[in-house]
Amino acid sequence: MPDRYVLAVDQGTSATKCLLVSSSGAVVRSAGAPVPIRYPRPGWVEQDAGEILASVRRAAAGCLDGLDPAAVVAVGLSTQRESAVVWDRRTGAPAGPVLGWQDRRAHTVCDGLREKGYADRILQISGLPLDPMFSAAKVRWLLDRTPDAVAGTVDAWLLHALTGAHRIELGNASRTQLLDVATGTWSAELLDLFGVPAGALPELIPSAGDLGRIGPAGGVLAGRPVTAVLGDSHAALLAHGPRAAGGVKVTYGTGSSVMRLTGGEPLDPRVCRTIAWADPAVRHAAEGNIRSSGSTVAWVADLLGTDPDRIAALAVEAGSDGVHLVPAFGGLAAPWWDDTATGTITGLTLGTRAPHLARAAVESIAHQVADVVEAMGSGGCLLADGGAAANDHLMQIQADLLGVPVKRARTGNLSALGAAHLAGRAAGLWPDAGPPTAVDYDDFRPGPSSDAASRRAAWRDAVHRTLQKKEM
């Protein structure tokens, strides 16, 4: 009998990746396509919805080259979150730019609501601090300029473009700041506060099931059923399988997502409450978002006229010598939530050299993760994935600062794998006992040094200097 496959589409900020997973759970093919990002003004981050769709078609075509698409029994989508898209209600064509999750242009919407005293109420309902990173303010900005459009996140845009339906997956919807995270429904109060008409939003759907059949716009995927949709960080958490129940997951990328599953216990208000997935039962999670992780290393590399790999190598040569880099390039997210903060380098002396700056950049990633983990409560271990997690030095620093083991996934593309696992289960390709392919890990255990407390205290001092700069 011919093998059957699941195609996972991981639509990220800078690229779309596709994995072809066999009925045995093995990844048999992969392909990718870049997605342009534009920065038309300081703080503005745009993409083109048509280019995002084209990247999905190209990556899927590359993955299925020479294979009968009929062998694909299910398609799973993993998508970037919080980015906002608008499209024409009648034609389905994009009606404006995609405002990326890093885009800050809608901060005035948030500032106005904060000045009116609504920040606490918005946090109470949505589980999210009032911040332009989330979709609601960006949707309002877009609808002010395209009032008759339909609005959604990237998953909603792809579902519409591929299947013709106006739908949004519940986990992605929980990142919009328009959802009541407790009930899993659109909040009339939040819609009113942000000035978003209910008719502009897609229908809420679970993360798995019969989510639509792809039409001609999907190219080689035409006729294939979509059976799973997840936010990318949520999909990575799911891919960790049973370990996710007892650990904190960190995806180290351009920014970082720190997430753990919860059971309804009270959370620190500096940490987001979110919906991980609905299959069909809703699983809630705590999450903290870090705006600049890998991008910090890239910035230092550009500053020093080199590349990120060289910065990683320089960081091993020396300690930071008291230098701290707080990468508040677009404000600070969790657990500080100050979008007016600006980047700071402290501890500079005439003896500061490139290795000290490199080390400070790498350490800034680990310190920011530690800030969030300390706010949300540490699990028994930290589960690491994402591109920057390949840095052994960073992983050891992370274990030392937190004092817990770090388990780094050797298996790559966890967001795509998570989407594939859920899509295959929903299509009946394998049983519900868990992911068909176990994730392998490298272990990093805390070293014997006892200076973590003093290093953390010095970092917090640097952060407080950053937060206080605007008051000086």
N, C-alpha and C positions, 0 to 999 in steps of 0.2 A: 504494500500500500504506500503511495507517495507520502512523503513527510508533509506536515502542515506547520505553518509558521505564524508567529506574531511579529508585526512590524512596530517598533517603538520609535516615535518621533519626539526628540527632545529639542524644543524650540527655545534656545537661550538668547541672551542679550547680544552676543557677537556672532553666533553661528547656530545653525540647525544641524543636529546629528541624528542619524537613523541607525538603529540596530535591528538586524533580523535574527530572531530567536526561534530555534527549532522546538518541536514538541518535547524534546528531552531536556529543554532548558538551556541548551548551549547557544552561545552567540556565534553565528556562522558567517555573518557579513556586517560590514559597517560602511557608512559613507557620510559625508558632511558637505555643507555649503555655507559660506560666510554671509553675514547680514550687515550692511553698512550702518554705521552710527554717525549722526551729525550733531555738531555743537554750534548752533547758529549764534548764540549769545552766551555770555557767562551764566552758568546755572541752568542752561537749556540743553536738554538731551532728547533728540528726536530720532525716530526711525520711520520707515515707510511701510504701511500695512501691505501694500502690493508686493514689496520686496520680501517681506516676511513670508508671505504665501508662496512666492516663487522659490524661495530657499527650501521650503518644505517639499515642493515638487521636485527640485533638483536633487536633494538628498535622497528622497525616496526612489527616484529613478536610478541613481547610482547604486543604491543598495539592492535593487531588484534587477539590475542589468542582466539579461539573459535568463531570468527566471520567470515562470508563468505567474503573474500576479494572483491568479486564482488559488494558488497554494497558501496565500495569506488569509487566514481565517479571522484575524482580529487586528485592529490598529489601536495602539495606546498613545496618548498624547501627554507629554510633560512640557510645561510651558513656563516662561518667565512670568513673574507675578507683578502686580501693582501698576504695570504700564497701562495706559488708557488709550482706547481706540474708539473712533466714531466712524460710522458708515451710513450711507444713504438708505433710508427705510424702503424705498421703492426699487432702486437699482441694485442695491447691495455693494456699490462701489465705495471705497474709502472716501470719507468726507473731510479729512484733515490729517495732520501728522499724528503718528503714535508718540505720545509723551512717555518717555522711558521712566522706569522706577526711580532713577537718579535725578529726574527733572525737578527743578525747584521753582518754576515760574508761577505756580499757583499758591505761593506762600502767603500772598495777600488775602486769599480766601480763608486760610487758617488763622491768620492774624486777626481778621475781622471777627471770627467766631470766638477766638480766645479773649479778645477785648470785651465781648458781650457776656463772657462768663460761662460759655458752653463747653469748655474743654473737659471738665470732669464728667459731665453728662454723656458726651461723645465716647469717652473712655469706658464708662459704665456699660453702655449698650453694645458698642462695637468690639470692646476688648483691646482697642488700639489707641495709643496716644495721638493727640491731634498733631498731624505732621503732613506736609505736602508729599512725602514719599508714597503715601497710600493713594488709592485711585480717586477717592471722592472729590477732592479739590481739583484734580486734573480733569475729571469728567465735567465738573462745573465750568472750568475755564474753556474747555472745548465746546460745550453746548451753548455757552454764551456767544460763540462765533458760528455755530452750526445748529441753530435751535431745533430743526426738524430731524436731526440725525438720531440714530440708535447708538447707544454707548455700551462699552464693555471692556473686558480685559483681553489679553492676547488669546487665551483659550476660547473665549466667546467669539472673537473675530475668526479664528480658524474653524471653529465648529460651524459658524454661519457660512464662511466662504467655501468650506468643503461639503457641508451637508444641506445648506439652505435654511437650517433651523436657527432661531434666536435663543440660545441656551448658554448658561454659564455654570461651571462646576462649583459645588458648594465650598470646597476648600479655597479656590481662587476668589470666590465671592466674599469669603470672610476676610480677605485682604483689601477690600475696597473701602472700608469704613462706612459702608451703607447697610451692612447686614447686622441683624441682632444675633450675636454669636451664641446666645443661650438658646434661642428658638430655631435658629437656622432659617430665618425668613427675612425678607427686606423690611427694614424698619421705617415705618411712615414718619416717625419723628426725625430720624437722620436724613431722610430724603427731603423733608421740609427744611431742616437746618442748612443743608448744602444746596438747596434749590434745584434738586434733580428730579424731574418728573418720573413717576413710576413706570409710565409707558415707554420711557427711553431705555429701560433696562431689560436684559434677557430673562428668560425663565430659568429658575433654579433647578438643577438636576444633581443626582448623586454622582459619585466618582466612578461607578462601574455599572454596567448593564447595557441595554440596547440604546446607545446614545446617538444613533443616526447612521445613515449609509452615505458614503462619499459619492458625490456626483462627478461630472466631467471636469470640474475645476481642479480635481485632485490628480489629474494626469494618470500615471500608472496605478494609482490607488482607487480609481473609479470603480464603484461597485463593492468596495470593501467596507465592512462594518466597523464603526468606532465603538469599542467596548470599555474604554477606560480613559479618564482625563484627570490629571493631577497637576498641582503646582510643582515646579522643579524641586524645591527643597523638601516638600512633602513626599514626593516620589523617592528621593534619596533616603529619607527616613524609613519608608516602607521597605526599600530594598535591603536594609540592614536586617530585616526579618525579626526573629524572636529577640535578638539582642536589643532592639529598639525599646523594648518594654522596661529595661533596667538601666539604660544609659542616656547620655546627652549626645546628640548628633551635632557635629559642626561641619558644614560644607565651606571649605576655604576656596573662595574664588576671587573675582574682582572685589566684591564685598564678601561678607560671611553671614551665614544663617546658623544660629544656635537654637536647637529645637529639642524638646523632649515631650513624650506623651504624658498626659495628665489624667487624673481620675476625679476631677471636680474639687480638688483641694484649693484653698485660698492661694493667690499668687501675689508676688510683689507687683505693685501698680506700674513699676518701670518696665515690666516684661509684658509682652503682648499675649493675649488669649486668642487662639485661632482654632480653626477646624482643620485637622490633618487630612482626613478623608471621610467619606460616607460610603460604606460597602456592605449592606445598606445602613448599618448602624453608624452613627456619628462618633468619631474619635476626636477628642479635643487635645490640644497641645499648647505648651508654653513656648514662646519664641522671642528671641532678641536678634535684631538686625544690626549689622555693622556695615557702614557705608564704604569704607576703604580698607581693604586687606591686600590682595595682590596688586591693586592699583597703587598702593603706597610704595611697594618695591619698584614698580615700573616708573613711578615719578622720580624716585631717587636715582634710578638708572639713567633716566633722561637728563637729570640735573648734572650727573657726573660724566655724561657722555659715554655710557657703556650700556650693557644689557642686563636684564633681571638675573640671568644665570651668574653673571660676574658679581652682582650685588650679593647673591646668596653665598658665593664662595668667599667674598671679602668679609661677610658677617662672621665667618668661622675664625678669622685670623685674630680677632681682638674682642674684648668686651666693649660695652657701649661707653665706658669711662665717664659715666654720669650723664651722658647725652640721652635725651628722650625726644622722640618725634610723636606728636599727637596729630594724627592725620585728619583734622576736621576740615577737609577741603570743601565739603558741602554741608557743614554743620556736623554735629555728633548725634548719632541715633542711640540705640539702647546701650546702657541703661540711663543715659544722660538726657536724651531727647531735647537738644538745644540746636535748632537750625540756624541760629545766629553765630555759633562758635566758628572760629577760623583757626587754621592750622598753626601749630606752634612747635618750635624746636627750642628746648631748654638745655642748659648745662654746657653750652659751647665755651671752649677756651682756645688759646692760641695753639694748644697741642692737639686739637680735634682734627682728625684725618678721615679719609674716605672710609676705612674699615669701621670707625666708630659710628658714622652715619648709616652705613649699611647694617650694622648690628642693631642700631636703634629702630630702623625700619622693620626689620624682621621681628624684633621684640614687640613692636607696637601691635602686631597682629595677635600675638599670644596674650598680651596684656588686655586688649579689648575683648577677646574671647573670655578671659578669666573674669573680667568685669561682669559680663552677662551671666556666666555660669554661677558666680557667687550670688547674683540677684535672683536667679530662678531656682537655685538649689541643685547641688551636684548629684548626679546619679553615681552608681558604682564605678563607672568608667566613662571616658569620652570616646565616641565613635567618630573618626575623622575621614572625610573624603573631599574631593575637589582637587583642582590643579595645584594649588599651593601646598597641599598636604604631602606632596612628593618630596618636600624639603625635610630631610631627616633632622637637621639642626632645629628647625622650627618645632617639629613634633616633640623633640626632647625638651626644649625650652617650655613648651606647653605643659608637659607632664610635670616638670619641676615647679612651675609657678602654681599649678592647681593642686599638686600633691596627690593626684590620682592617675591610674594607668591610662594611656592613650592608645587606642586600637585603631590603626590606620588601615583602611580598606586597600588591599592590593588589587582587588577587582575594580576596574574603572567604569566610568559611565553609569554611575548608580542611579541618576535621575531617569535615564532611559530604561535601565533594568527594572526599576520600580514600576514604571508605566507598563512595561512588557509583562511583568509578573501579574499585575492586577488585570490587565486586558486578557491574558491567557486564562486566568481563573474565571473571569466573567464569561468567556466563550466556551468554558467547559473543557479546555485543553489539558488541564492538570487539576488535581484535587486542591481543596482549600487548606491543606496542612501547612502551607508556607511556600516561600519562593522555591522554584525547582532547582535553582543553582545556589549553593551556599557561597557567602562572601568570605574570602580569605583575608587575614589581617596580619600586619606587623605590629609587635607590641613595643611600646616605649614606657618604661617605668620611672617614677621619680628617682632622681639621684640622691646621694647621701648628704648633699649640701643643705645647710639650714638657713640660707640667706633669702629664701623666697619672701618672707614677711617684709624684710627691708626693701627688697626690689619692688614689691607691690606698693609699699608706702611711698617710695620715690616716684613711681608712675602716677599714683593718685594725686600727688602734689603737682606734677606736670599738668594733669588734666584740669585741676582746679585753677591753675594759672591760665589755662586756655579759656575756661569758662568766665574768668574774671576780667579778661582783657577788655571786653566791651564796656565794662563799668569804669575803666580807668580814664 
